[in-house]
Amino acid sequence: MSAPLRMSFDVACSVEHAFTVWTSGIGAWWPPDHTVTGQAGVVIVLRSGVGGRIYERTSDGVEHDWGEVTVWAGRRCCHTSWPRSRKETADDHRYQG
């Protein structure tokens, strides 16, 4: 079993802005070739709050679930579960000012 991958980096913006871009703006930065369908023009969505879905929607309206929000702590922390990957994974995103 491998150790968890941990990363940390600084960005030149407020904590609130970084959180919003990472969550609500996921479709703006997610690589288009890293989707379930690989189709051009898919919309990537991360619904806020515990139980929020993470999914892609194709141009013809078909939705493919990717994962779920498991923790939502205001604009400071978001945990996600990705059971659709080959091996279930989880992410823990924390934002500090």
C-alpha positions as CSV (number, residue, x, y, z in Angstrom):
1,M,0.0,0.0,0.0
2,S,1.4,3.4,-1.0
3,A,1.4,6.5,1.2
4,P,-1.1,9.3,0.4
5,L,0.1,11.9,-2.1
6,R,0.2,15.3,-0.3
7,M,0.7,18.6,-2.1
8,S,0.7,22.2,-1.0
9,F,1.0,25.4,-3.0
10,D,0.4,29.1,-2.7
11,V,-1.8,31.1,-5.0
12,A,-2.1,34.9,-5.2
13,C,-5.7,35.3,-4.3
14,S,-8.0,35.1,-1.3
15,V,-8.9,31.8,0.4
16,E,-12.5,32.4,-0.7
17,H,-11.6,32.9,-4.3
18,A,-9.3,29.8,-4.4
19,F,-12.1,27.7,-2.9
20,T,-14.7,29.0,-5.4
21,V,-12.5,28.4,-8.4
22,W,-11.6,24.9,-7.2
23,T,-15.2,23.9,-6.6
24,S,-17.7,26.0,-8.5
25,G,-15.3,26.7,-11.3
26,I,-14.2,23.1,-11.8
27,G,-15.4,23.1,-15.4
28,A,-13.0,26.0,-16.2
29,W,-9.8,24.2,-15.2
30,W,-10.6,20.5,-15.5
31,P,-8.6,19.0,-18.4
32,P,-11.1,18.0,-21.2
33,D,-9.2,14.8,-22.0
34,H,-9.7,13.6,-18.4
35,T,-13.4,12.8,-18.6
36,V,-15.5,9.6,-18.7
37,T,-16.6,10.1,-22.2
38,G,-13.6,12.0,-23.6
39,Q,-16.1,14.1,-25.7
40,A,-15.5,17.7,-26.5
41,G,-17.9,20.2,-24.9
42,V,-18.7,18.3,-21.7
43,V,-19.7,20.3,-18.7
44,I,-18.1,19.4,-15.4
45,V,-20.1,20.0,-12.3
46,L,-19.3,19.9,-8.6
47,R,-22.5,20.5,-6.5
48,S,-21.7,22.1,-3.1
49,G,-22.6,20.6,0.2
50,V,-22.3,17.1,1.7
51,G,-23.8,14.6,-0.7
52,G,-23.2,17.0,-3.7
53,R,-22.5,15.1,-6.9
54,I,-19.4,15.5,-9.1
55,Y,-20.3,14.6,-12.7
56,E,-19.9,15.4,-16.3
57,R,-22.8,16.3,-18.7
58,T,-22.4,15.6,-22.4
59,S,-23.7,17.9,-25.1
60,D,-26.7,15.6,-25.5
61,G,-27.6,15.8,-21.8
62,V,-26.3,12.5,-20.6
63,E,-24.8,12.7,-17.1
64,H,-21.9,10.5,-15.9
65,D,-21.3,10.4,-12.1
66,W,-17.7,10.8,-10.9
67,G,-18.0,11.1,-7.2
68,E,-19.5,12.8,-4.2
69,V,-18.8,15.6,-1.7
70,T,-18.3,13.9,1.7
71,V,-17.4,17.0,3.8
72,W,-18.2,20.7,3.1
73,A,-16.9,23.2,5.7
74,G,-17.8,26.6,4.4
75,R,-15.1,28.0,2.2
76,R,-12.2,26.3,3.9
77,C,-12.5,22.6,3.3
78,C,-14.0,20.2,0.8
79,H,-13.5,16.4,0.9
80,T,-14.5,14.3,-2.1
81,S,-14.9,10.6,-2.8
82,W,-14.2,9.2,-6.3
83,P,-15.6,5.7,-6.4
84,R,-15.9,5.7,-10.3
85,S,-12.1,5.5,-10.6
86,R,-10.5,2.0,-10.9
87,K,-9.8,2.2,-7.2
88,E,-11.8,4.3,-4.8
89,T,-9.9,7.4,-3.9
90,A,-10.6,10.4,-1.7
91,D,-9.4,14.0,-1.8
92,D,-9.1,16.5,1.1
93,H,-8.8,20.1,0.0
94,R,-8.1,22.7,2.7
95,Y,-7.7,26.4,2.2
96,Q,-5.8,28.6,4.5
97,G,-5.2,32.4,4.6
